[in-house]
Amino acid sequence: MRVTSSGGFTLRKVFYTVPSRLIGHRLRVRLYDDRLDVFIGGTHLMTLPRGRASPSGKHDQVVNYRRVIHSLRRKPMALLNLVYRDRLFAREAYRRTFDLLVERLPERQACRIMVELLGLAHERGCESELAEELSICLDNHRLPDMAALRARFAPDPARLPNVVVRLAPLQAYEALIGASLGDAA
């Protein structure tokens, strides 16, 4: 299967997303009853749950928002008419939040905020906690406050490593260059 520019491939009327770094690559897929094993060359890359087209012939999607969030950031308005949009929302709170955003805000702003929320969940590893916060906002009929959510899910400064970079003195490099020039002569 060849990975398309949308970051996925279609197999037996089911669209599967894969990491965007694989766009343009040719993958080998082993199809099982419950899963797909995906290979590039002889190297196993991942295992995906198997999707099935409906008996009526309607296509299905197996989508992971973590795999498409980077491309959505470049074009957030794509979220509005995305065929597999509802599959992007890992939890019900995200779908309900998007519905509320579209209802109360201009479409462009609603899409941008929703993509930011999905990006926050992905980057900070806080999908369930963020869903709880969104549920609280929804119960109170409030839109999410992105600044407050970014602050709430920001990394703890106490847990960040303190990195000290010590640069070598320039004389050490000059000594190396002088030594290599002396060897060449």
N, C-alpha and C positions, 0 to 999 in steps of 0.2 A: 504494500500500500504506500502511496506517496502522500506525504503530509502537505496539505494545502496551505495557502497564505492565511487562512483563518485559524491555523493552529490545530488542525485535526484531520481525520480521514473518515471516509464512509465505508462501512462493510455490512453487506446484507441489509440495506435500508436503515442502518443505525450510524449516527455521527458520533465519533469519539474524540474528545480533546486530549491532546498531549502537550508537553512543554513546548513553548514557542521556539526554543533553540533547535527543534527538530524540523522546522518549516523547510520544505524543499527536499528533505531526506526521504529515502526509500526504506520503509520498514518491512520486516517479515513478521507476520502475525500468525500465531497458532490459535486456532479457534476450539474452545472446549464448551461444554454445556453451560457452565456457570461463569466462565472467565475467558479473557484473551491474554495470552502471553505475547509481549511485544519485544522484538529483537531488532538490533541494527547490526548487520553482519552476523556474527556468531555470539554477540554479547546481549544478554538479557537486560532489557531496560526497565520494564515495569509489567505489572499485571493489572488489567482493568476488569471491572465487573462487566459481564456480558449483558447487552441490551437486546431487546427483541422488538421488531416492528409489529404493529397491531395486526390482528387477523384481517382487518379491512384494507391493509396495505399501507396504512399511514406510517410515516417514518418516525423513528424514536431518536433520542439523544442521550449519551452518557457524558455529562459535562461536569467539570470541576472548575469552580471559579478561580482557583489559584493559578490555573494554567492559562487563563485568558485575561486576567486582570491587567497585565502589562499592556496588551493591545487595546483594551478598553480605556485605559488612561489616555492614550493618544487620541481616541475618538469616543468620548463618553456618550455622545448622542446615538451611537450605534446600539446602546442598551435599549432604547425606546422601542425599536422594531425588531429586535433580535429574536429569531425563531425559537431559540432555546433559553430565552430570558428567565422564565420561571424555574428552569433547572439550575440556573446560576445561584439562586438563593438557597443556601445550605439549610436555612431554618425559616420557619413560617414568619418570624418577626421581621426578617429582611424583606420578604415579599410584601407584607402589610405596610412596612415603612415606605417602600417604593410607591405603593398605591396612594398613600397619604401625601407623599411628596408631589406626585403628579397631579393630585387633586388640588393642592394648595399653592403650588409654585409654577412658574413657567417651565416648560419641558426641559429646556437646556439646563437650568439650574437644578431641577430635580434629578436629572441624569448625572450631572457632575457630582452632586452630594452622594448619590447612591454608589457611584464608582469609588468615591473617597471612603465610604463606609466599608465596602468590600476590600479595598486596599488596606485599610486600617486592620480589619480582621485578619487578613493574610500576613501582613508584615509584623504585627505585634503578637500573633498567635493567640488572639482573644476572641475567637468566633463565638463561643457560647456565652462568655461574659458580656460581650457587646450585644448579643441577642437579648440578654436579660435587660440591659440598659434601654435598648430600643423598645422592648415590651413595656417598660415603665413609662417611657415617653408616650407610647401609643395609648396606654390606659389613661393617661392624663390629657390626651388629645393635644399633645405638643409635638412639634417637629424636633428632630435631634439637633443639639447644639454641637457643631463639629469642633469648635475650640475646646469646649468642656470635655468632649470625648477624647480628643487628642491628648489633653492634659491627664485625664483619668487613666489612659492606657499607655502613657509615656513610660519609657524604661526608667527603672529606679536608679537614680544617680549613685546610690551607695553600692549597687551591684555591678556598676560599670568598672572595668579594669582601668587602672591608672597606668598609662603607657608613657614611658620616658624614652625619648630618642636621643642618643648621644652620637653626635657627628664626629668622625675621625678628623684630626687636624690635617690641614692641607700639606704640611711638611711630609706626612706619611705617604701621600700620593706622589709628591715630588721625588721622594726617595725611591719609590717604585719605578717611576718613569726614568729617573737617572740611572737606576740599576739596569733597566731593560735597554736603555740606550748604550750603556757601557758594554753589555753583552753583545750587542749588534756590531760594535766597532771592532 
